[in-house]
């Protein structure tokens, strides 16, 4: 396992160009660019000791980096007005402009890396990176997301994403994808009918989730096709989609809402339980149990 981790490190440092003398044909190393990044995201000056803590750098090495950046006119250092024993550092206007250019070039390089991959592989890559960050203990900021009604092309995405994702994670084949396609076709056939609606979740303009509310009978709504892409899990999107579905069903005059799921979908089941659904029936199937959940509105 140690060898595998080290092999990954060697591979990825080469992919992102850490071994190059300067980032993006600039005279600045990755460490120097990272110092500029930390200074850019602060509203004003920051104590040198805080930069050292954030980056885990040796004090002498950081001092040499700052001296080089200061000599190029990118940063300025001065004594703290609060404590004269401490130094504070901040970016100059030239420093912010230099960092902005490096940041733009980094975005373009990563965009090129992602554009070369199929959509499914991009999502898989980003999700795997999220797993690494979570497992190694990084405290991730909450990512903003948007919940909106479906637009043309969204249901095709829902069918394809369900098919690809559940094939990879659970080995479900064409029969499952065909079931999703039939549900989406029924939804489109009844488009405009009262008592049914759908929602798509987006992060940075990219579709990452969906859910639909349809009519089961005159008094019962049915929640269908809840999905959150692996790249967006842990952000609260699943719970938010279910909340939107419950609100709509309640406003539409339904008295009860139900759903059908499979017992292996543990994460989804936790969301349903948290939203007040109760398991009312369970039927054995080939490789899983089919479950039926309900809650009053």
C-alpha positions in Angstrom: 0.0 0.0 0.0 2.9 2.4 0.7 4.3 1.6 -2.7 0.9 2.4 -4.4 0.6 5.7 -2.6 4.1 6.7 -3.6 3.5 5.6 -7.2 0.4 7.8 -7.3 2.3 10.8 -5.9 5.0 10.4 -8.5 2.4 10.1 -11.3 0.3 13.1 -10.2 3.2 15.4 -9.5 4.2 14.8 -13.1 0.6 15.4 -14.4 0.3 18.8 -12.7 3.8 19.9 -13.5 5.3 20.1 -10.0 8.7 19.1 -11.4 8.9 22.0 -13.8 11.3 24.8 -12.9 8.5 27.4 -13.1 4.7 27.3 -13.3 3.2 28.0 -16.7 6.5 29.3 -18.2 6.8 31.9 -15.3 9.8 32.4 -13.2 7.9 31.2 -10.1 8.0 27.8 -8.5 4.9 26.0 -7.2 5.7 27.0 -3.6 6.1 30.6 -4.6 2.8 30.5 -6.5 1.1 28.9 -3.5 2.4 31.7 -1.2 0.8 34.2 -3.7 -2.4 32.2 -3.6 -2.7 32.3 0.2 -1.9 36.1 0.2 -4.4 36.7 -2.6 -7.3 35.1 -0.8 -6.9 37.3 2.3 -8.6 40.7 2.4 -5.5 42.5 3.8 -2.1 41.8 5.4 -1.5 38.5 7.1 1.1 37.6 9.7 4.1 35.7 8.3 3.7 33.1 11.0 0.2 32.4 9.8 1.5 31.8 6.2 4.1 29.4 7.7 1.4 27.5 9.6 -1.0 27.3 6.6 1.7 25.9 4.2 3.8 24.0 6.7 7.0 25.7 5.5 10.3 26.0 7.3 10.7 29.6 8.6 14.0 30.1 6.9 12.7 28.7 3.6 9.6 30.9 3.8 11.8 33.9 4.5 13.8 33.3 1.3 10.6 32.9 -0.7 9.2 36.1 0.6 12.5 37.9 0.0 12.5 36.8 -3.7 8.8 37.9 -4.2 9.5 41.1 -2.4 12.5 41.8 -4.6 10.3 41.3 -7.7 7.8 43.8 -6.3 5.0 41.3 -5.7 4.8 41.4 -1.9 5.5 43.9 0.8 6.6 43.1 4.4 6.4 45.4 7.4 6.1 45.3 11.2 2.7 44.6 12.7 1.0 47.7 14.0 -0.5 45.6 16.8 2.7 43.8 17.8 6.0 45.1 16.6 7.7 41.8 17.2 5.7 40.3 14.4 5.9 40.8 10.6 2.9 41.0 8.3 2.9 40.5 4.5 0.6 41.4 1.7 0.4 41.5 -2.1 1.2 44.6 -4.0 -0.9 45.5 -7.1 1.7 43.8 -9.3 1.5 40.8 -7.0 -2.3 40.5 -7.4 -1.9 40.9 -11.2 0.8 38.2 -11.4 -1.2 35.8 -9.3 -4.4 36.4 -11.4 -2.4 35.5 -14.5 -1.0 32.3 -12.9 -4.4 31.4 -11.6 -6.0 31.8 -15.1 -3.3 29.7 -16.7 -3.8 27.0 -14.0 -7.6 27.0 -14.7 -6.9 26.6 -18.4 -4.5 23.7 -17.9 -6.9 21.8 -15.7 -9.8 22.6 -18.1 -7.7 21.0 -20.9 -7.1 17.9 -18.7 -10.8 17.5 -18.0 -12.0 18.3 -21.6 -9.9 15.4 -22.8 -12.0 13.0 -20.8 -15.6 11.7 -21.3 -18.2 13.2 -19.0 -18.5 10.0 -16.9 -14.7 9.9 -16.4 -14.6 13.5 -15.4 -17.2 12.9 -12.7 -15.4 9.8 -11.6 -12.1 11.7 -11.4 -13.5 14.6 -9.4 -15.4 12.2 -7.0 -12.2 10.2 -6.4 -10.3 13.4 -5.6 -13.1 14.4 -3.1 -12.7 11.0 -1.4 -8.9 11.5 -1.0 -9.5 14.9 0.5 -12.2 13.6 2.9 -10.3 10.6 4.0 -7.1 12.6 4.7 -9.1 14.9 6.9 -9.5 18.1 4.8 -12.2 20.4 6.1 -14.0 21.2 2.8 -16.0 24.4 2.4 -19.7 24.1 1.6 -20.1 24.4 -2.2 -23.1 26.4 -3.4 -25.6 24.6 -5.6 -28.8 25.5 -7.5 -32.1 23.6 -7.6 -34.1 24.3 -10.8 -36.9 22.8 -12.9 -36.0 20.4 -15.7 -35.1 21.9 -19.1 -34.8 20.1 -22.5 -32.1 17.5 -22.3 -32.2 17.1 -18.6 -34.3 13.8 -18.6 -31.9 12.3 -21.1 -29.1 13.2 -18.7 -31.0 11.6 -15.8 -31.4 8.3 -17.8 -27.8 8.2 -18.9 -26.4 9.1 -15.5 -28.6 6.5 -13.7 -27.5 3.8 -16.1 -23.8 4.6 -16.0 -23.6 5.2 -12.2 -25.6 2.3 -11.0 -23.9 -0.1 -13.5 -20.5 0.9 -12.1 -21.5 1.0 -8.4 -24.0 -2.0 -8.2 -23.7 -3.9 -11.5 -27.2 -3.1 -12.6 -27.7 -3.6 -16.3 -29.9 -2.5 -19.2 -33.1 -3.5 -17.4 -32.6 -0.8 -14.8 -31.7 1.8 -17.4 -34.8 0.8 -19.4 -36.9 1.3 -16.2 -35.5 4.8 -15.7 -36.2 5.6 -19.3 -39.9 4.5 -18.9 -40.3 6.6 -15.8 -38.9 9.6 -17.6 -41.1 9.0 -20.7 -44.2 8.8 -18.5 -43.1 12.0 -16.8 -42.8 13.8 -20.2 -46.1 12.3 -21.5 -47.8 13.9 -18.5 -45.9 17.2 -18.8 -48.1 20.0 -17.7 -50.4 17.9 -15.7 -51.1 19.2 -12.2 -49.6 17.3 -9.3 -46.2 16.4 -10.9 -42.9 18.2 -11.1 -39.1 17.6 -11.3 -36.0 19.3 -10.1 -32.4 19.3 -11.3 -29.4 20.2 -9.0 -26.5 22.1 -10.5 -23.0 22.9 -9.2 -21.1 25.5 -11.2 -23.6 25.0 -14.1 -23.0 21.2 -14.1 -25.9 18.8 -13.5 -25.2 16.8 -10.4 -28.6 15.5 -9.2 -32.3 15.1 -9.8 -35.6 14.0 -8.3 -39.2 13.8 -9.6 -42.6 14.0 -7.9 -45.5 12.2 -9.8 -49.1 11.2 -9.1 -49.6 7.8 -7.6 -53.3 8.3 -7.1 -55.7 11.1 -6.1 -54.3 11.4 -2.6 -50.8 9.9 -2.9 -47.7 11.4 -4.5 -44.6 9.3 -5.4 -41.0 10.4 -5.2 -39.0 9.0 -8.0 -35.4 8.9 -9.4 -33.5 10.6 -6.6 -29.9 10.8 -7.7 -26.8 12.7 -6.5 -23.7 12.4 -8.6 -20.6 11.1 -6.6 -18.8 14.4 -7.3 -21.5 16.3 -5.3 -22.2 13.9 -2.4 -21.8 15.3 1.1 -23.1 18.8 0.2 -26.7 18.3 1.3 -28.1 18.1 -2.2 -30.0 14.9 -1.7 -31.8 16.2 1.4 -32.6 19.5 -0.4 -34.1 17.7 -3.4 -36.3 15.5 -1.1 -37.3 18.6 0.8 -38.4 20.3 -2.5 -40.4 17.2 -3.5 -42.2 17.1 -0.1 -43.0 20.8 -0.3 -44.5 20.5 -3.8 -46.5 17.4 -2.8 -47.9 19.2 0.2 -48.8 22.3 -1.8 -50.5 20.1 -4.5 -53.0 18.8 -1.9 -51.7 15.2 -1.6 -52.2 13.6 1.8 -49.4 11.0 1.6 -46.1 10.5 -0.3 -44.5 7.2 -1.0 -41.4 5.9 -2.8 -39.9 2.7 -4.0 -36.2 1.9 -3.5 -33.7 -1.0 -3.1 -32.2 -1.9 0.3 -28.6 -1.6 -1.1 -29.0 2.1 -1.6 -28.0 2.9 2.0 -27.2 6.6 1.5 -30.6 7.3 0.0 -32.3 5.4 2.7 -30.7 7.7 5.4 -32.0 10.7 3.5 -35.5 9.2 3.4 -35.4 8.4 7.1 -34.2 11.9 8.0 -37.1 13.3 6.0 -39.7 11.3 8.0 -40.3 8.4 5.7 -41.1 5.0 7.3 -40.5 1.6 5.8 -44.0 0.0 5.2 -43.2 -3.1 3.1 -40.3 -5.1 1.8 -40.1 -7.7 -0.9 -37.2 -10.0 -1.8 -35.7 -9.8 -5.2 -32.7 -11.4 -7.0 -29.7 -9.5 -5.4 -31.6 -7.0 -3.2 -34.8 -6.3 -1.4 -37.4 -3.9 -2.8 -38.6 -1.5 -0.2 -41.6 0.8 0.0 -41.6 3.8 2.2 -44.3 6.3 3.1 -44.9 9.4 5.1 -48.0 11.7 5.7 -47.8 15.2 4.4 
